[in-house]
Amino acid sequence: MLGVLDTGEDAIVITECGVEKYEIRRRQPVEDPLTRLEAQGLITPAAPNPAPWPPYESASEPDPGRVDRLIDEMKGDH
């Protein structure tokens, strides 16, 4: 025989032959993950008006050493 025991809290206990077997609780509202991460200091929101991208510089003649210079610059101590 199943029964329901109302504890008056945010939980309902289901009994079977007078023995408490299951408990049903109210779910807590799900917090927005981005809001939670920001509150924990793990992320920083984007700026509302970010600076524009720098203009693209196109070389009129291909420069074979340009890629090597860019890689060397990326490997540098920052």
LUMLUMDREN-2810 file (N, C-alpha, C; in Angstrom, 1 decimal):
<atoms>
<atom><aa>M</aa><ch>A</ch><at>N</at><xx>0.8</xx><yy>-1.2</yy><zz>0.0</zz></atom>
<atom><aa>M</aa><ch>A</ch><at>CA</at><xx>0.0</xx><yy>0.0</yy><zz>0.0</zz></atom>
<atom><aa>M</aa><ch>A</ch><at>C</at><xx>0.9</xx><yy>1.2</yy><zz>0.0</zz></atom>
<atom><aa>L</aa><ch>A</ch><at>N</at><xx>0.6</xx><yy>2.2</yy><zz>-0.9</zz></atom>
<atom><aa>L</aa><ch>A</ch><at>CA</at><xx>1.4</xx><yy>3.4</yy><zz>-1.0</zz></atom>
<atom><aa>L</aa><ch>A</ch><at>C</at><xx>0.7</xx><yy>4.5</yy><zz>-0.3</zz></atom>
<atom><aa>G</aa><ch>A</ch><at>N</at><xx>1.4</xx><yy>5.4</yy><zz>0.2</zz></atom>
<atom><aa>G</aa><ch>A</ch><at>CA</at><xx>0.9</xx><yy>6.6</yy><zz>0.9</zz></atom>
<atom><aa>G</aa><ch>A</ch><at>C</at><xx>1.7</xx><yy>7.8</yy><zz>0.7</zz></atom>
<atom><aa>V</aa><ch>A</ch><at>N</at><xx>1.2</xx><yy>9.0</yy><zz>0.9</zz></atom>
<atom><aa>V</aa><ch>A</ch><at>CA</at><xx>1.9</xx><yy>10.2</yy><zz>0.7</zz></atom>
<atom><aa>V</aa><ch>A</ch><at>C</at><xx>1.9</xx><yy>10.9</yy><zz>2.1</zz></atom>
<atom><aa>L</aa><ch>A</ch><at>N</at><xx>3.1</xx><yy>11.3</yy><zz>2.5</zz></atom>
<atom><aa>L</aa><ch>A</ch><at>CA</at><xx>3.3</xx><yy>12.0</yy><zz>3.7</zz></atom>
<atom><aa>L</aa><ch>A</ch><at>C</at><xx>3.7</xx><yy>13.5</yy><zz>3.4</zz></atom>
<atom><aa>D</aa><ch>A</ch><at>N</at><xx>2.9</xx><yy>14.4</yy><zz>3.7</zz></atom>
<atom><aa>D</aa><ch>A</ch><at>CA</at><xx>3.2</xx><yy>15.8</yy><zz>3.5</zz></atom>
<atom><aa>D</aa><ch>A</ch><at>C</at><xx>3.8</xx><yy>16.4</yy><zz>4.7</zz></atom>
<atom><aa>T</aa><ch>A</ch><at>N</at><xx>5.1</xx><yy>16.7</yy><zz>4.6</zz></atom>
<atom><aa>T</aa><ch>A</ch><at>CA</at><xx>5.9</xx><yy>17.2</yy><zz>5.7</zz></atom>
<atom><aa>T</aa><ch>A</ch><at>C</at><xx>5.7</xx><yy>18.7</yy><zz>5.9</zz></atom>
<atom><aa>G</aa><ch>A</ch><at>N</at><xx>5.0</xx><yy>19.4</yy><zz>5.0</zz></atom>
<atom><aa>G</aa><ch>A</ch><at>CA</at><xx>4.8</xx><yy>20.8</yy><zz>5.1</zz></atom>
<atom><aa>G</aa><ch>A</ch><at>C</at><xx>6.0</xx><yy>21.6</yy><zz>4.6</zz></atom>
<atom><aa>E</aa><ch>A</ch><at>N</at><xx>7.0</xx><yy>21.0</yy><zz>4.2</zz></atom>
<atom><aa>E</aa><ch>A</ch><at>CA</at><xx>8.2</xx><yy>21.6</yy><zz>3.7</zz></atom>
<atom><aa>E</aa><ch>A</ch><at>C</at><xx>8.1</xx><yy>21.6</yy><zz>2.1</zz></atom>
<atom><aa>D</aa><ch>A</ch><at>N</at><xx>9.2</xx><yy>21.8</yy><zz>1.5</zz></atom>
<atom><aa>D</aa><ch>A</ch><at>CA</at><xx>9.2</xx><yy>21.7</yy><zz>0.0</zz></atom>
<atom><aa>D</aa><ch>A</ch><at>C</at><xx>9.5</xx><yy>20.3</yy><zz>-0.4</zz></atom>
<atom><aa>A</aa><ch>A</ch><at>N</at><xx>9.1</xx><yy>19.3</yy><zz>0.4</zz></atom>
<atom><aa>A</aa><ch>A</ch><at>CA</at><xx>9.3</xx><yy>17.9</yy><zz>0.0</zz></atom>
<atom><aa>A</aa><ch>A</ch><at>C</at><xx>8.0</xx><yy>17.1</yy><zz>0.3</zz></atom>
<atom><aa>I</aa><ch>A</ch><at>N</at><xx>7.8</xx><yy>16.0</yy><zz>-0.5</zz></atom>
<atom><aa>I</aa><ch>A</ch><at>CA</at><xx>6.8</xx><yy>15.1</yy><zz>-0.3</zz></atom>
<atom><aa>I</aa><ch>A</ch><at>C</at><xx>7.4</xx><yy>13.7</yy><zz>-0.1</zz></atom>
<atom><aa>V</aa><ch>A</ch><at>N</at><xx>7.0</xx><yy>13.0</yy><zz>0.9</zz></atom>
<atom><aa>V</aa><ch>A</ch><at>CA</at><xx>7.6</xx><yy>11.7</yy><zz>1.1</zz></atom>
<atom><aa>V</aa><ch>A</ch><at>C</at><xx>6.6</xx><yy>10.6</yy><zz>0.7</zz></atom>
<atom><aa>I</aa><ch>A</ch><at>N</at><xx>7.0</xx><yy>9.7</yy><zz>-0.1</zz></atom>
<atom><aa>I</aa><ch>A</ch><at>CA</at><xx>6.2</xx><yy>8.5</yy><zz>-0.5</zz></atom>
<atom><aa>I</aa><ch>A</ch><at>C</at><xx>6.5</xx><yy>7.4</yy><zz>0.4</zz></atom>
<atom><aa>T</aa><ch>A</ch><at>N</at><xx>5.4</xx><yy>6.8</yy><zz>1.0</zz></atom>
<atom><aa>T</aa><ch>A</ch><at>CA</at><xx>5.7</xx><yy>5.6</yy><zz>1.9</zz></atom>
<atom><aa>T</aa><ch>A</ch><at>C</at><xx>5.1</xx><yy>4.4</yy><zz>1.3</zz></atom>
<atom><aa>E</aa><ch>A</ch><at>N</at><xx>5.7</xx><yy>3.2</yy><zz>1.6</zz></atom>
<atom><aa>E</aa><ch>A</ch><at>CA</at><xx>5.1</xx><yy>1.9</yy><zz>1.2</zz></atom>
<atom><aa>E</aa><ch>A</ch><at>C</at><xx>5.0</xx><yy>1.1</yy><zz>2.5</zz></atom>
<atom><aa>C</aa><ch>A</ch><at>N</at><xx>3.8</xx><yy>0.7</yy><zz>2.8</zz></atom>
<atom><aa>C</aa><ch>A</ch><at>CA</at><xx>3.5</xx><yy>0.0</yy><zz>4.0</zz></atom>
<atom><aa>C</aa><ch>A</ch><at>C</at><xx>4.0</xx><yy>0.7</yy><zz>5.2</zz></atom>
<atom><aa>G</aa><ch>A</ch><at>N</at><xx>3.9</xx><yy>2.0</yy><zz>5.2</zz></atom>
<atom><aa>G</aa><ch>A</ch><at>CA</at><xx>4.3</xx><yy>2.8</yy><zz>6.4</zz></atom>
<atom><aa>G</aa><ch>A</ch><at>C</at><xx>5.8</xx><yy>3.1</yy><zz>6.4</zz></atom>
<atom><aa>V</aa><ch>A</ch><at>N</at><xx>6.6</xx><yy>2.6</yy><zz>5.5</zz></atom>
<atom><aa>V</aa><ch>A</ch><at>CA</at><xx>8.0</xx><yy>2.9</yy><zz>5.5</zz></atom>
<atom><aa>V</aa><ch>A</ch><at>C</at><xx>8.3</xx><yy>3.9</yy><zz>4.4</zz></atom>
<atom><aa>E</aa><ch>A</ch><at>N</at><xx>9.0</xx><yy>4.9</yy><zz>4.8</zz></atom>
<atom><aa>E</aa><ch>A</ch><at>CA</at><xx>9.4</xx><yy>6.0</yy><zz>3.9</zz></atom>
<atom><aa>E</aa><ch>A</ch><at>C</at><xx>10.3</xx><yy>5.4</yy><zz>2.8</zz></atom>
<atom><aa>K</aa><ch>A</ch><at>N</at><xx>9.9</xx><yy>5.6</yy><zz>1.5</zz></atom>
<atom><aa>K</aa><ch>A</ch><at>CA</at><xx>10.7</xx><yy>5.0</yy><zz>0.5</zz></atom>
<atom><aa>K</aa><ch>A</ch><at>C</at><xx>11.3</xx><yy>6.1</yy><zz>-0.5</zz></atom>
<atom><aa>Y</aa><ch>A</ch><at>N</at><xx>10.5</xx><yy>7.1</yy><zz>-0.8</zz></atom>
<atom><aa>Y</aa><ch>A</ch><at>CA</at><xx>10.9</xx><yy>8.1</yy><zz>-1.8</zz></atom>
<atom><aa>Y</aa><ch>A</ch><at>C</at><xx>10.6</xx><yy>9.5</yy><zz>-1.3</zz></atom>
<atom><aa>E</aa><ch>A</ch><at>N</at><xx>11.4</xx><yy>10.4</yy><zz>-1.7</zz></atom>
<atom><aa>E</aa><ch>A</ch><at>CA</at><xx>11.2</xx><yy>11.8</yy><zz>-1.4</zz></atom>
<atom><aa>E</aa><ch>A</ch><at>C</at><xx>11.2</xx><yy>12.6</yy><zz>-2.7</zz></atom>
<atom><aa>I</aa><ch>A</ch><at>N</at><xx>10.2</xx><yy>13.5</yy><zz>-2.8</zz></atom>
<atom><aa>I</aa><ch>A</ch><at>CA</at><xx>10.2</xx><yy>14.3</yy><zz>-4.0</zz></atom>
<atom><aa>I</aa><ch>A</ch><at>C</at><xx>10.3</xx><yy>15.8</yy><zz>-3.5</zz></atom>
<atom><aa>R</aa><ch>A</ch><at>N</at><xx>11.3</xx><yy>16.4</yy><zz>-4.1</zz></atom>
<atom><aa>R</aa><ch>A</ch><at>CA</at><xx>11.6</xx><yy>17.8</yy><zz>-3.7</zz></atom>
<atom><aa>R</aa><ch>A</ch><at>C</at><xx>11.3</xx><yy>18.8</yy><zz>-4.9</zz></atom>
<atom><aa>R</aa><ch>A</ch><at>N</at><xx>11.1</xx><yy>20.0</yy><zz>-4.5</zz></atom>
<atom><aa>R</aa><ch>A</ch><at>CA</at><xx>10.9</xx><yy>21.1</yy><zz>-5.5</zz></atom>
<atom><aa>R</aa><ch>A</ch><at>C</at><xx>12.3</xx><yy>21.4</yy><zz>-6.1</zz></atom>
<atom><aa>R</aa><ch>A</ch><at>N</at><xx>12.3</xx><yy>21.5</yy><zz>-7.4</zz></atom>
<atom><aa>R</aa><ch>A</ch><at>CA</at><xx>13.6</xx><yy>21.9</yy><zz>-8.0</zz></atom>
<atom><aa>R</aa><ch>A</ch><at>C</at><xx>13.9</xx><yy>23.3</yy><zz>-7.7</zz></atom>
<atom><aa>Q</aa><ch>A</ch><at>N</at><xx>15.2</xx><yy>23.5</yy><zz>-7.5</zz></atom>
<atom><aa>Q</aa><ch>A</ch><at>CA</at><xx>15.7</xx><yy>24.9</yy><zz>-7.4</zz></atom>
<atom><aa>Q</aa><ch>A</ch><at>C</at><xx>15.8</xx><yy>25.5</yy><zz>-8.8</zz></atom>
<atom><aa>P</aa><ch>A</ch><at>N</at><xx>15.5</xx><yy>26.8</yy><zz>-8.9</zz></atom>
<atom><aa>P</aa><ch>A</ch><at>CA</at><xx>15.7</xx><yy>27.4</yy><zz>-10.2</zz></atom>
<atom><aa>P</aa><ch>A</ch><at>C</at><xx>17.1</xx><yy>27.3</yy><zz>-10.8</zz></atom>
<atom><aa>V</aa><ch>A</ch><at>N</at><xx>17.2</xx><yy>27.0</yy><zz>-12.0</zz></atom>
<atom><aa>V</aa><ch>A</ch><at>CA</at><xx>18.5</xx><yy>26.8</yy><zz>-12.7</zz></atom>
<atom><aa>V</aa><ch>A</ch><at>C</at><xx>19.1</xx><yy>28.2</yy><zz>-12.9</zz></atom>
<atom><aa>E</aa><ch>A</ch><at>N</at><xx>20.3</xx><yy>28.4</yy><zz>-12.4</zz></atom>
<atom><aa>E</aa><ch>A</ch><at>CA</at><xx>21.0</xx><yy>29.6</yy><zz>-12.6</zz></atom>
<atom><aa>E</aa><ch>A</ch><at>C</at><xx>21.7</xx><yy>29.6</yy><zz>-13.9</zz></atom>
<atom><aa>D</aa><ch>A</ch><at>N</at><xx>21.7</xx><yy>30.8</yy><zz>-14.6</zz></atom>
<atom><aa>D</aa><ch>A</ch><at>CA</at><xx>22.3</xx><yy>30.9</yy><zz>-15.9</zz></atom>
<atom><aa>D</aa><ch>A</ch><at>C</at><xx>23.8</xx><yy>30.6</yy><zz>-15.7</zz></atom>
<atom><aa>P</aa><ch>A</ch><at>N</at><xx>24.4</xx><yy>29.7</yy><zz>-16.5</zz></atom>
<atom><aa>P</aa><ch>A</ch><at>CA</at><xx>25.8</xx><yy>29.3</yy><zz>-16.3</zz></atom>
<atom><aa>P</aa><ch>A</ch><at>C</at><xx>26.7</xx><yy>30.5</yy><zz>-16.5</zz></atom>
<atom><aa>L</aa><ch>A</ch><at>N</at><xx>26.4</xx><yy>31.4</yy><zz>-17.4</zz></atom>
<atom><aa>L</aa><ch>A</ch><at>CA</at><xx>27.3</xx><yy>32.6</yy><zz>-17.6</zz></atom>
<atom><aa>L</aa><ch>A</ch><at>C</at><xx>27.3</xx><yy>33.5</yy><zz>-16.4</zz></atom>
<atom><aa>T</aa><ch>A</ch><at>N</at><xx>26.1</xx><yy>33.7</yy><zz>-15.8</zz></atom>
<atom><aa>T</aa><ch>A</ch><at>CA</at><xx>26.0</xx><yy>34.5</yy><zz>-14.6</zz></atom>
<atom><aa>T</aa><ch>A</ch><at>C</at><xx>26.8</xx><yy>33.9</yy><zz>-13.5</zz></atom>
<atom><aa>R</aa><ch>A</ch><at>N</at><xx>26.7</xx><yy>32.6</yy><zz>-13.3</zz></atom>
<atom><aa>R</aa><ch>A</ch><at>CA</at><xx>27.4</xx><yy>31.9</yy><zz>-12.3</zz></atom>
<atom><aa>R</aa><ch>A</ch><at>C</at><xx>28.9</xx><yy>32.0</yy><zz>-12.4</zz></atom>
<atom><aa>L</aa><ch>A</ch><at>N</at><xx>29.4</xx><yy>31.8</yy><zz>-13.7</zz></atom>
<atom><aa>L</aa><ch>A</ch><at>CA</at><xx>30.8</xx><yy>31.9</yy><zz>-13.9</zz></atom>
<atom><aa>L</aa><ch>A</ch><at>C</at><xx>31.4</xx><yy>33.3</yy><zz>-13.7</zz></atom>
<atom><aa>E</aa><ch>A</ch><at>N</at><xx>30.6</xx><yy>34.3</yy><zz>-14.1</zz></atom>
<atom><aa>E</aa><ch>A</ch><at>CA</at><xx>31.0</xx><yy>35.7</yy><zz>-13.9</zz></atom>
<atom><aa>E</aa><ch>A</ch><at>C</at><xx>31.0</xx><yy>36.0</yy><zz>-12.4</zz></atom>
<atom><aa>A</aa><ch>A</ch><at>N</at><xx>30.1</xx><yy>35.5</yy><zz>-11.6</zz></atom>
<atom><aa>A</aa><ch>A</ch><at>CA</at><xx>30.1</xx><yy>35.7</yy><zz>-10.2</zz></atom>
<atom><aa>A</aa><ch>A</ch><at>C</at><xx>31.3</xx><yy>35.1</yy><zz>-9.5</zz></atom>
<atom><aa>Q</aa><ch>A</ch><at>N</at><xx>31.7</xx><yy>33.9</yy><zz>-10.0</zz></atom>
<atom><aa>Q</aa><ch>A</ch><at>CA</at><xx>32.9</xx><yy>33.2</yy><zz>-9.5</zz></atom>
<atom><aa>Q</aa><ch>A</ch><at>C</at><xx>34.2</xx><yy>33.8</yy><zz>-10.0</zz></atom>
<atom><aa>G</aa><ch>A</ch><at>N</at><xx>34.1</xx><yy>34.8</yy><zz>-10.9</zz></atom>
<atom><aa>G</aa><ch>A</ch><at>CA</at><xx>35.3</xx><yy>35.5</yy><zz>-11.4</zz></atom>
<atom><aa>G</aa><ch>A</ch><at>C</at><xx>36.1</xx><yy>34.6</yy><zz>-12.4</zz></atom>
<atom><aa>L</aa><ch>A</ch><at>N</at><xx>35.4</xx><yy>33.6</yy><zz>-13.0</zz></atom>
<atom><aa>L</aa><ch>A</ch><at>CA</at><xx>36.1</xx><yy>32.8</yy><zz>-13.9</zz></atom>
<atom><aa>L</aa><ch>A</ch><at>C</at><xx>36.0</xx><yy>33.3</yy><zz>-15.4</zz></atom>
<atom><aa>I</aa><ch>A</ch><at>N</at><xx>35.0</xx><yy>34.2</yy><zz>-15.6</zz></atom>
<atom><aa>I</aa><ch>A</ch><at>CA</at><xx>35.0</xx><yy>34.8</yy><zz>-17.0</zz></atom>
<atom><aa>I</aa><ch>A</ch><at>C</at><xx>34.7</xx><yy>36.3</yy><zz>-16.8</zz></atom>
<atom><aa>T</aa><ch>A</ch><at>N</at><xx>35.0</xx><yy>37.1</yy><zz>-17.8</zz></atom>
<atom><aa>T</aa><ch>A</ch><at>CA</at><xx>34.8</xx><yy>38.5</yy><zz>-17.8</zz></atom>
<atom><aa>T</aa><ch>A</ch><at>C</at><xx>33.9</xx><yy>38.8</yy><zz>-19.0</zz></atom>
<atom><aa>P</aa><ch>A</ch><at>N</at><xx>32.8</xx><yy>39.5</yy><zz>-18.8</zz></atom>
<atom><aa>P</aa><ch>A</ch><at>CA</at><xx>31.9</xx><yy>39.7</yy><zz>-20.0</zz></atom>
<atom><aa>P</aa><ch>A</ch><at>C</at><xx>32.6</xx><yy>40.6</yy><zz>-21.0</zz></atom>
<atom><aa>A</aa><ch>A</ch><at>N</at><xx>32.2</xx><yy>40.5</yy><zz>-22.2</zz></atom>
<atom><aa>A</aa><ch>A</ch><at>CA</at><xx>32.7</xx><yy>41.3</yy><zz>-23.3</zz></atom>
<atom><aa>A</aa><ch>A</ch><at>C</at><xx>32.4</xx><yy>42.7</yy><zz>-23.1</zz></atom>
<atom><aa>A</aa><ch>A</ch><at>N</at><xx>33.3</xx><yy>43.6</yy><zz>-23.6</zz></atom>
<atom><aa>A</aa><ch>A</ch><at>CA</at><xx>33.0</xx><yy>45.0</yy><zz>-23.6</zz></atom>
<atom><aa>A</aa><ch>A</ch><at>C</at><xx>31.8</xx><yy>45.4</yy><zz>-24.5</zz></atom>
<atom><aa>P</aa><ch>A</ch><at>N</at><xx>31.0</xx><yy>46.3</yy><zz>-24.0</zz></atom>
<atom><aa>P</aa><ch>A</ch><at>CA</at><xx>29.8</xx><yy>46.6</yy><zz>-24.9</zz></atom>
<atom><aa>P</aa><ch>A</ch><at>C</at><xx>30.2</xx><yy>47.3</yy><zz>-26.2</zz></atom>
<atom><aa>N</aa><ch>A</ch><at>N</at><xx>31.3</xx><yy>48.0</yy><zz>-26.2</zz></atom>
<atom><aa>N</aa><ch>A</ch><at>CA</at><xx>31.7</xx><yy>48.7</yy><zz>-27.5</zz></atom>
<atom><aa>N</aa><ch>A</ch><at>C</at><xx>33.2</xx><yy>48.4</yy><zz>-27.7</zz></atom>
<atom><aa>P</aa><ch>A</ch><at>N</at><xx>33.5</xx><yy>47.2</yy><zz>-28.2</zz></atom>
<atom><aa>P</aa><ch>A</ch><at>CA</at><xx>34.9</xx><yy>46.8</yy><zz>-28.3</zz></atom>
<atom><aa>P</aa><ch>A</ch><at>C</at><xx>35.6</xx><yy>47.7</yy><zz>-29.4</zz></atom>
<atom><aa>A</aa><ch>A</ch><at>N</at><xx>36.9</xx><yy>47.8</yy><zz>-29.3</zz></atom>
<atom><aa>A</aa><ch>A</ch><at>CA</at><xx>37.7</xx><yy>48.6</yy><zz>-30.3</zz></atom>
<atom><aa>A</aa><ch>A</ch><at>C</at><xx>37.6</xx><yy>47.9</yy><zz>-31.6</zz></atom>
<atom><aa>P</aa><ch>A</ch><at>N</at><xx>37.6</xx><yy>48.6</yy><zz>-32.7</zz></atom>
<atom><aa>P</aa><ch>A</ch><at>CA</at><xx>37.5</xx><yy>48.0</yy><zz>-34.0</zz></atom>
<atom><aa>P</aa><ch>A</ch><at>C</at><xx>38.8</xx><yy>47.2</yy><zz>-34.3</zz></atom>
<atom><aa>W</aa><ch>A</ch><at>N</at><xx>38.7</xx><yy>46.3</yy><zz>-35.2</zz></atom>
<atom><aa>W</aa><ch>A</ch><at>CA</at><xx>39.8</xx><yy>45.5</yy><zz>-35.7</zz></atom>
<atom><aa>W</aa><ch>A</ch><at>C</at><xx>40.8</xx><yy>46.5</yy><zz>-36.4</zz></atom>
<atom><aa>P</aa><ch>A</ch><at>N</at><xx>42.0</xx><yy>46.2</yy><zz>-36.3</zz></atom>
<atom><aa>P</aa><ch>A</ch><at>CA</at><xx>43.0</xx><yy>47.0</yy><zz>-37.1</zz></atom>
<atom><aa>P</aa><ch>A</ch><at>C</at><xx>42.8</xx><yy>46.8</yy><zz>-38.6</zz></atom>
<atom><aa>P</aa><ch>A</ch><at>N</at><xx>43.1</xx><yy>47.7</yy><zz>-39.5</zz></atom>
<atom><aa>P</aa><ch>A</ch><at>CA</at><xx>42.9</xx><yy>47.5</yy><zz>-40.9</zz></atom>
<atom><aa>P</aa><ch>A</ch><at>C</at><xx>43.8</xx><yy>46.4</yy><zz>-41.4</zz></atom>
<atom><aa>Y</aa><ch>A</ch><at>N</at><xx>43.4</xx><yy>45.7</yy><zz>-42.4</zz></atom>
<atom><aa>Y</aa><ch>A</ch><at>CA</at><xx>44.1</xx><yy>44.6</yy><zz>-43.0</zz></atom>
<atom><aa>Y</aa><ch>A</ch><at>C</at><xx>45.2</xx><yy>45.2</yy><zz>-43.9</zz></atom>
<atom><aa>E</aa><ch>A</ch><at>N</at><xx>46.4</xx><yy>44.7</yy><zz>-43.7</zz></atom>
<atom><aa>E</aa><ch>A</ch><at>CA</at><xx>47.5</xx><yy>45.2</yy><zz>-44.5</zz></atom>
<atom><aa>E</aa><ch>A</ch><at>C</at><xx>47.8</xx><yy>44.1</yy><zz>-45.5</zz></atom>
<atom><aa>S</aa><ch>A</ch><at>N</at><xx>47.6</xx><yy>44.5</yy><zz>-46.8</zz></atom>
<atom><aa>S</aa><ch>A</ch><at>CA</at><xx>47.9</xx><yy>43.5</yy><zz>-47.8</zz></atom>
<atom><aa>S</aa><ch>A</ch><at>C</at><xx>49.1</xx><yy>43.9</yy><zz>-48.5</zz></atom>
<atom><aa>A</aa><ch>A</ch><at>N</at><xx>50.0</xx><yy>43.0</yy><zz>-48.7</zz></atom>
<atom><aa>A</aa><ch>A</ch><at>CA</at><xx>51.3</xx><yy>43.2</yy><zz>-49.4</zz></atom>
<atom><aa>A</aa><ch>A</ch><at>C</at><xx>51.0</xx><yy>43.0</yy><zz>-50.9</zz></atom>
<atom><aa>S</aa><ch>A</ch><at>N</at><xx>51.4</xx><yy>44.0</yy><zz>-51.7</zz></atom>
<atom><aa>S</aa><ch>A</ch><at>CA</at><xx>51.2</xx><yy>43.9</yy><zz>-53.2</zz></atom>
<atom><aa>S</aa><ch>A</ch><at>C</at><xx>52.0</xx><yy>42.7</yy><zz>-53.8</zz></atom>
<atom><aa>E</aa><ch>A</ch><at>N</at><xx>53.2</xx><yy>42.5</yy><zz>-53.2</zz></atom>
<atom><aa>E</aa><ch>A</ch><at>CA</at><xx>54.1</xx><yy>41.4</yy><zz>-53.7</zz></atom>
<atom><aa>E</aa><ch>A</ch><at>C</at><xx>54.2</xx><yy>40.4</yy><zz>-52.6</zz></atom>
<atom><aa>P</aa><ch>A</ch><at>N</at><xx>54.1</xx><yy>39.1</yy><zz>-52.9</zz></atom>
<atom><aa>P</aa><ch>A</ch><at>CA</at><xx>54.2</xx><yy>38.1</yy><zz>-51.9</zz></atom>
<atom><aa>P</aa><ch>A</ch><at>C</at><xx>55.6</xx><yy>38.1</yy><zz>-51.2</zz></atom>
<atom><aa>D</aa><ch>A</ch><at>N</at><xx>55.6</xx><yy>38.0</yy><zz>-49.9</zz></atom>
<atom><aa>D</aa><ch>A</ch><at>CA</at><xx>56.8</xx><yy>38.0</yy><zz>-49.1</zz></atom>
<atom><aa>D</aa><ch>A</ch><at>C</at><xx>57.0</xx><yy>36.7</yy><zz>-48.4</zz></atom>
<atom><aa>P</aa><ch>A</ch><at>N</at><xx>57.9</xx><yy>35.8</yy><zz>-49.0</zz></atom>
<atom><aa>P</aa><ch>A</ch><at>CA</at><xx>58.0</xx><yy>34.5</yy><zz>-48.4</zz></atom>
<atom><aa>P</aa><ch>A</ch><at>C</at><xx>58.5</xx><yy>34.5</yy><zz>-47.0</zz></atom>
<atom><aa>G</aa><ch>A</ch><at>N</at><xx>59.3</xx><yy>35.5</yy><zz>-46.6</zz></atom>
<atom><aa>G</aa><ch>A</ch><at>CA</at><xx>59.8</xx><yy>35.5</yy><zz>-45.2</zz></atom>
<atom><aa>G</aa><ch>A</ch><at>C</at><xx>58.8</xx><yy>36.0</yy><zz>-44.2</zz></atom>
<atom><aa>R</aa><ch>A</ch><at>N</at><xx>57.6</xx><yy>36.5</yy><zz>-44.7</zz></atom>
<atom><aa>R</aa><ch>A</ch><at>CA</at><xx>56.6</xx><yy>37.1</yy><zz>-43.7</zz></atom>
<atom><aa>R</aa><ch>A</ch><at>C</at><xx>56.1</xx><yy>36.1</yy><zz>-42.8</zz></atom>
<atom><aa>V</aa><ch>A</ch><at>N</at><xx>55.8</xx><yy>34.9</yy><zz>-43.3</zz></atom>
<atom><aa>V</aa><ch>A</ch><at>CA</at><xx>55.3</xx><yy>33.8</yy><zz>-42.4</zz></atom>
<atom><aa>V</aa><ch>A</ch><at>C</at><xx>56.3</xx><yy>33.4</yy><zz>-41.3</zz></atom>
<atom><aa>D</aa><ch>A</ch><at>N</at><xx>57.6</xx><yy>33.3</yy><zz>-41.8</zz></atom>
<atom><aa>D</aa><ch>A</ch><at>CA</at><xx>58.6</xx><yy>33.0</yy><zz>-40.8</zz></atom>
<atom><aa>D</aa><ch>A</ch><at>C</at><xx>58.8</xx><yy>34.1</yy><zz>-39.7</zz></atom>
<atom><aa>R</aa><ch>A</ch><at>N</at><xx>58.7</xx><yy>35.3</yy><zz>-40.1</zz></atom>
<atom><aa>R</aa><ch>A</ch><at>CA</at><xx>58.7</xx><yy>36.4</yy><zz>-39.1</zz></atom>
<atom><aa>R</aa><ch>A</ch><at>C</at><xx>57.6</xx><yy>36.4</yy><zz>-38.2</zz></atom>
<atom><aa>L</aa><ch>A</ch><at>N</at><xx>56.4</xx><yy>36.1</yy><zz>-38.7</zz></atom>
<atom><aa>L</aa><ch>A</ch><at>CA</at><xx>55.2</xx><yy>36.0</yy><zz>-37.8</zz></atom>
<atom><aa>L</aa><ch>A</ch><at>C</at><xx>55.3</xx><yy>34.9</yy><zz>-36.8</zz></atom>
<atom><aa>I</aa><ch>A</ch><at>N</at><xx>55.8</xx><yy>33.7</yy><zz>-37.3</zz></atom>
<atom><aa>I</aa><ch>A</ch><at>CA</at><xx>56.0</xx><yy>32.6</yy><zz>-36.4</zz></atom>
<atom><aa>I</aa><ch>A</ch><at>C</at><xx>57.1</xx><yy>32.9</yy><zz>-35.3</zz></atom>
<atom><aa>D</aa><ch>A</ch><at>N</at><xx>58.2</xx><yy>33.5</yy><zz>-35.7</zz></atom>
<atom><aa>D</aa><ch>A</ch><at>CA</at><xx>59.2</xx><yy>34.0</yy><zz>-34.8</zz></atom>
<atom><aa>D</aa><ch>A</ch><at>C</at><xx>58.6</xx><yy>34.9</yy><zz>-33.8</zz></atom>
<atom><aa>E</aa><ch>A</ch><at>N</at><xx>57.7</xx><yy>35.8</yy><zz>-34.2</zz></atom>
<atom><aa>E</aa><ch>A</ch><at>CA</at><xx>57.1</xx><yy>36.8</yy><zz>-33.3</zz></atom>
<atom><aa>E</aa><ch>A</ch><at>C</at><xx>56.2</xx><yy>36.1</yy><zz>-32.3</zz></atom>
<atom><aa>M</aa><ch>A</ch><at>N</at><xx>55.5</xx><yy>35.1</yy><zz>-32.8</zz></atom>
<atom><aa>M</aa><ch>A</ch><at>CA</at><xx>54.6</xx><yy>34.3</yy><zz>-31.9</zz></atom>
<atom><aa>M</aa><ch>A</ch><at>C</at><xx>55.3</xx><yy>33.5</yy><zz>-30.9</zz></atom>
<atom><aa>K</aa><ch>A</ch><at>N</at><xx>56.5</xx><yy>33.0</yy><zz>-31.2</zz></atom>
<atom><aa>K</aa><ch>A</ch><at>CA</at><xx>57.3</xx><yy>32.2</yy><zz>-30.3</zz></atom>
<atom><aa>K</aa><ch>A</ch><at>C</at><xx>58.0</xx><yy>33.1</yy><zz>-29.3</zz></atom>
<atom><aa>G</aa><ch>A</ch><at>N</at><xx>58.1</xx><yy>34.4</yy><zz>-29.5</zz></atom>
<atom><aa>G</aa><ch>A</ch><at>CA</at><xx>58.9</xx><yy>35.3</yy><zz>-28.6</zz></atom>
<atom><aa>G</aa><ch>A</ch><at>C</at><xx>58.3</xx><yy>35.3</yy><zz>-27.2</zz></atom>
<atom><aa>D</aa><ch>A</ch><at>N</at><xx>59.2</xx><yy>35.7</yy><zz>-26.3</zz></atom>
<atom><aa>D</aa><ch>A</ch><at>CA</at><xx>58.8</xx><yy>35.8</yy><zz>-24.9</zz></atom>
<atom><aa>D</aa><ch>A</ch><at>C</at><xx>57.8</xx><yy>37.0</yy><zz>-24.7</zz></atom>
<atom><aa>H</aa><ch>A</ch><at>N</at><xx>56.6</xx><yy>36.7</yy><zz>-24.2</zz></atom>
<atom><aa>H</aa><ch>A</ch><at>CA</at><xx>55.6</xx><yy>37.7</yy><zz>-24.0</zz></atom>
<atom><aa>H</aa><ch>A</ch><at>C</at><xx>55.4</xx><yy>38.0</yy><zz>-22.6</zz></atom>
</atoms>
